[in-house]
């Protein structure tokens, strides 16, 4: 039972996933810090002299009715930057490694998947199968 568990853990997918989670979490902290300390003040400055920046109260005097548009913009910026770094730092290199492994093995991704048949080829295949069935 332990041997199977060890094989499961040593498979590339599990190890790659664990590395991606750790790196993604660490990088998310870096991005959040940059956005909170650089982007947030820039976005808030767009709001002018308003103390809340791009935030506004739906009901004046009620702090719970505050809509903070700047925080929403910041969340999208954090998401976009994190996704971009994960893609360019993890996904792109992994694809390159897989392509190199496939090339070293003598296969390519194009050889693994046959081209789909055209409509003419599909019809000819159906006719051939029907004629073969008639001759039996």
C-alpha positions in Angstrom: 0.0 0.0 0.0 2.8 2.4 0.8 4.5 1.6 -2.5 1.4 2.7 -4.4 1.2 5.9 -2.4 4.8 6.6 -3.1 4.3 6.1 -6.8 1.3 8.4 -6.7 3.3 11.1 -5.0 6.3 10.8 -7.3 4.3 11.1 -10.5 5.1 14.4 -12.2 1.5 15.8 -12.0 1.3 15.7 -8.2 4.7 17.2 -7.7 4.1 19.9 -10.3 0.8 20.8 -8.7 2.4 21.1 -5.3 5.1 23.4 -6.7 2.6 25.5 -8.5 0.5 26.0 -5.4 3.5 27.1 -3.3 4.9 29.4 -6.0 1.5 30.8 -6.7 0.8 31.5 -3.1 4.1 33.2 -2.6 3.8 35.3 -5.7 0.2 36.3 -4.8 1.6 37.9 -1.6 4.2 39.8 -3.7 1.5 41.0 -6.1 -0.9 42.0 -3.3 1.9 44.1 -1.6 2.7 45.9 -4.8 -0.9 46.6 -5.6 -1.7 47.7 -2.1 1.3 50.0 -1.8 1.7 51.3 -5.4 -1.4 50.7 -7.5 -4.0 51.4 -4.8 -2.7 54.9 -4.2 -2.6 55.6 -7.9 -6.2 54.4 -8.4 -7.3 56.4 -5.3 -5.7 59.5 -6.7 -8.1 59.3 -9.7 -10.8 60.0 -7.2 -9.3 63.5 -6.6 -9.6 65.1 -3.2 -12.2 62.7 -2.1 -10.9 61.0 1.1 -12.3 57.6 -0.1 -10.7 57.8 -3.5 -13.0 56.0 -6.0 -15.4 54.9 -3.2 -18.7 56.4 -2.6 -21.6 56.1 -0.1 -25.0 55.0 -1.3 -26.5 56.5 1.9 -24.6 59.5 3.2 -23.3 59.0 6.7 -23.8 55.2 6.7 -20.3 53.7 6.5 -21.8 50.2 5.7 -23.2 51.6 2.4 -19.7 52.4 1.1 -19.0 51.0 -2.4 -15.2 50.9 -3.0 -14.7 50.8 -6.7 -10.9 51.1 -6.2 -10.8 47.9 -4.2 -12.6 46.1 -7.0 -10.2 47.4 -9.6 -7.3 46.4 -7.4 -8.7 42.8 -7.1 -8.9 42.5 -10.9 -5.3 43.8 -11.2 -4.1 41.3 -8.6 -5.9 38.4 -10.4 -4.6 39.4 -13.8 -0.9 39.8 -12.6 -1.0 36.5 -10.7 -2.5 34.6 -13.6 0.0 36.1 -16.1 3.0 35.2 -13.9 1.7 31.7 -13.3 1.2 31.2 -17.0 4.5 32.6 -18.2 6.6 31.2 -15.3 5.0 27.8 -15.0 2.8 26.8 -17.9 4.9 28.0 -20.8 8.1 26.3 -19.6 6.3 23.1 -18.8 4.9 23.0 -22.4 8.5 23.6 -23.7 9.7 20.7 -21.6 6.9 18.4 -22.8 7.7 19.3 -26.4 11.4 18.6 -25.9 10.6 15.2 -24.3 8.2 14.4 -27.2 10.9 15.4 -29.7 13.5 13.2 -27.9 11.1 10.3 -28.0 10.6 10.8 -31.7 6.9 11.8 -31.5 5.2 15.1 -31.9 1.8 16.3 -30.7 0.7 16.4 -34.3 1.4 12.7 -34.8 -0.5 11.7 -31.7 -3.8 13.2 -33.0 -4.9 12.2 -36.5 -6.4 14.9 -38.6 -10.2 14.9 -38.7 -11.8 13.5 -41.8 -13.4 15.8 -44.3 -17.1 15.5 -45.1 -16.2 13.7 -48.4 -14.0 11.2 -46.6 -16.7 10.6 -44.0 -19.2 9.9 -46.8 -16.9 7.6 -48.6 -16.2 5.7 -45.4 -19.9 5.2 -44.8 -20.4 4.0 -48.4 -17.5 1.6 -48.1 -18.9 0.2 -44.8 -22.4 -0.1 -46.4 -21.0 -2.0 -49.4 -19.0 -4.3 -47.1 -22.1 -5.1 -45.1 -24.1 -5.9 -48.3 -21.5 -8.4 -49.5 -21.7 -10.4 -46.3 
